[in-house]
Structure formats: C-alpha cells, structure tokens
C-alpha cells in the first residue's frame, strides 16, 4: 500500500463518531435592508460607480458623454452596436490589448459586496473584463440579491466553463502600501442598474 492510500485509510478510520448537521444559513441575509441602496453604497466605497438607466438608449447616451468613442470599445450586447464592436469574440485574445472599454451583462449582483456574477456565456472571451482599461457591466435591478449565500444558492449547480464575481475596479495596496487602481485589470468600473 502506498503512502497516499495509507493516509486516506487512516483518515477514514478516524472519523468523528457524532457528525452533526450543518447549520441552517438561511437566516443570513434575512436582515431587513434596502438591497439596491446597499449595493450602490458598497460599490461607491470600493471605487466603482453606477448609473440608473431605463433602457439601452440611456446607456448609449451616458457612454457617448463619458468615454472617448474613437477608442476601441467592445461588447457582447447587440443593442449597443451603435457605439461598440460586436465582431471581436473570435479574435486572438492578445489583439484585445488596446481595448478602452468592455461592456457586458451580469447574471446578477450581490448587495453586501457589490459583486457581479458573470460567466463565459456573457463575456465573449474570458479576458474581456480584465484586459480593458475600463469596464461597464449591466445588471437588472431585480437581479440583485442581498448576500453571497443567496448568490451561491442562485448559482446552484449551474453549468458553465468559466465564471467569476467582479466587484469594483482592479485594485491593490501591495505596492509600497499605496492603493493602486488598475494594477491587474480595469482601472474603472461603471455598473448600469437597469429597470
């Protein structure tokens, strides 16, 4: 018997006799608070920004007034083809190095930490939200849950090749104890909260 098998056998032999049930975590997040206001407050506190919009026309108007449209903007959302390219999803990921703004949708958001759940089904390419200078993510207001426990319940056994939570712009304080935005990802994040 090899050492791995011996270790696993000893672990099996030394299991605790009384295995208690896992605690009920449904009470977490049962606190009464305004989910959308909490989401906005937390997002601002971690360096992100938001805009409340009713439709894609308002998003286009916002982006026209806030970003240099002559720079490279990509999206996976056909409704935004007026201001962003849709024909990049099969490009070599290295060719995306000059993207100024990536615009994608999120499946849902989480109020307690302002995280947004995105998967490869929405991203086009996995690198898209991380390689751009700036990132815009659209999420429906009704699709914001209170806590990460609720988020993981919502993900459940969903099938996806790649998924990640994105919260705020990229940031680190490892460099000489100074906060640096955009060290290893987008320098800025705008979340469009859509009705």
Residue pairs with C-beta under 8 A, 6 or more apart in sequence:
1 9
25 149
28 147
28 149
29 112
29 145
29 146
29 147
29 149
29 150
31 146
33 111
33 146
35 111
35 144
35 145
35 146
36 111
36 141
36 144
36 193
38 111
38 112
38 146
39 50
39 109
39 110
39 111
39 114
39 144
39 193
40 50
40 193
42 111
42 112
42 113
42 114
43 49
43 50
43 114
43 167
43 168
43 189
43 191
44 50
46 114
46 167
46 168
46 171
47 168
47 169
47 171
47 181
47 188
47 189
48 114
48 167
48 168
48 169
48 188
48 189
48 190
48 191
49 188
49 189
49 190
49 191
50 190
50 191
50 192
50 193
51 58
51 59
51 62
51 190
51 191
51 192
51 193
52 141
52 192
52 193
52 195
53 59
53 62
53 192
53 193
53 194
53 195
54 194
54 195
55 194
55 195
56 77
56 79
56 80
59 80
59 103
59 136
59 138
59 192
59 194
60 80
60 82
60 83
62 192
63 69
63 73
63 80
63 83
63 101
63 103
63 136
64 83
66 190
67 73
67 100
67 101
67 134
68 100
69 83
71 98
71 100
71 101
72 85
72 98
72 99
72 100
72 101
73 83
73 84
73 85
73 99
73 100
73 101
73 102
73 103
74 84
74 85
74 86
74 88
74 96
74 99
74 101
74 102
74 103
74 124
74 128
74 132
75 81
75 84
75 85
75 86
75 102
75 103
75 104
76 86
76 89
76 103
76 104
76 105
76 122
76 123
76 124
76 128
77 84
77 103
77 104
77 105
77 138
78 86
80 103
84 101
84 103
88 96
88 124
88 125
89 124
89 125
91 125
93 125
93 126
93 127
93 131
96 125
96 127
96 128
96 131
96 132
97 131
99 128
99 131
99 132
99 133
100 132
100 133
100 134
101 132
101 133
101 134
101 135
101 136
102 128
102 129
102 131
102 132
102 134
102 135
102 136
102 186
103 136
103 137
103 138
104 118
104 122
104 123
104 124
104 128
104 129
104 135
104 136
104 137
104 138
105 118
105 122
105 137
105 138
105 139
106 116
106 117
106 118
106 122
106 137
106 138
106 139
106 143
106 166
107 117
107 118
107 119
107 122
107 143
108 116
108 117
108 139
108 140
108 143
108 144
108 145
108 151
108 154
109 115
109 116
109 117
109 139
109 143
109 144
109 145
109 191
110 116
110 117
110 144
110 145
110 146
110 147
110 148
110 150
110 151
110 165
111 144
111 145
111 146
111 147
112 146
112 147
112 148
113 148
113 167
114 167
114 168
114 191
115 148
115 151
115 165
115 166
115 167
116 137
116 139
116 165
116 166
116 167
116 191
117 151
117 154
117 155
117 163
117 164
117 165
118 129
118 137
118 163
118 164
118 166
119 158
119 160
119 161
119 162
119 163
119 164
120 126
120 160
120 161
120 162
120 163
121 160
123 129
123 162
126 162
129 135
129 137
129 166
129 185
129 186
130 170
130 184
130 185
130 186
132 186
133 182
133 186
133 187
133 188
134 186
134 187
134 188
134 189
134 190
135 166
135 169
135 185
135 186
135 188
135 189
135 190
136 189
136 190
136 191
136 192
137 166
137 189
137 190
137 191
137 192
138 191
138 192
138 194
139 191
139 192
139 193
139 194
140 194
140 195
141 193
141 194
141 195
144 193
145 151
145 154
151 165
155 163
166 189
168 189
169 181
169 182
169 185
169 186
169 187
169 188
169 189
170 181
170 182
170 183
170 184
170 185
170 186
170 187
171 179
171 180
171 181
171 182
171 183
172 179
172 180
172 183
172 184
173 179
173 180
175 183
181 187
181 188
182 188
